[in-house]
């Protein structure tokens, strides 16, 4: 009788798929008292998860420390109020390194892309030094200054557009380059003559173009606001970046 019960238990085990059962004991009359699942303690998945969490812990701790420092910074949550008379509509998307300013001026569309501020830290590469020396070659003794890169696009309803690549310093805006684009027919851009470098143009023509964009709202008066705004944005984006890293490493 006992052998029959054992064979029955064996068939029951075979029919239960991945679960394994063991017969704990047989009663005095060969009856099975109970069946209990036998679960393997060596689960490779739980071990792998523990190892992953353990190996990531040092990095997570460092990232969390950096997040704490970023949250304590004075400028990460500061709100810069738009100055009175600011003529542009501002679009600032979290996660983007560019702020876009737009306005209409006498039938023209004026779009300004404001890029992250170039802060002067005292440590510059050769390219950065030569570029800034170029900007201030007329004032060689002037100390280096932080600046805001701008891309200004002026468009009419139809026809070509004018684009200006500018560097905005606290006391003035410098036009680096100027070129004509063809929004209605981008294929023309590949073959279009871009003109000479802006800095080799006649001085009167350069001054006239500076006045041209200033009338459309690209004035030194707006730069202090943009400079502070982009510094604050840089702090916010840095904090967002750290939190994204933390979520990736933690997941």
DAMOCOR-V409173 format. One record per run of one state. SS is the DSSP state (alpha for helix, beta for strand, coil for the rest). FROM is the first residue (numbers start at 0). TO is the last residue. If there is no record, write none. Layout:
ss=SS from=FROM to=TO
ss=SS from=FROM to=TO
//
This chain:
ss=coil from=0 to=0
ss=alpha from=1 to=13
ss=coil from=14 to=19
ss=beta from=20 to=22
ss=coil from=23 to=24
ss=beta from=25 to=25
ss=coil from=26 to=30
ss=beta from=31 to=31
ss=coil from=32 to=33
ss=beta from=34 to=36
ss=coil from=37 to=42
ss=alpha from=43 to=71
ss=coil from=72 to=87
ss=beta from=88 to=91
ss=coil from=92 to=96
ss=beta from=97 to=104
ss=coil from=105 to=106
ss=beta from=107 to=117
ss=coil from=118 to=124
ss=alpha from=125 to=134
ss=coil from=135 to=145
ss=beta from=146 to=154
ss=coil from=155 to=159
ss=beta from=160 to=167
ss=coil from=168 to=171
ss=beta from=172 to=180
ss=coil from=181 to=185
ss=alpha from=186 to=190
ss=coil from=191 to=196
ss=alpha from=197 to=199
ss=coil from=200 to=201
ss=alpha from=202 to=214
ss=coil from=215 to=218
ss=alpha from=219 to=249
ss=coil from=250 to=250
//
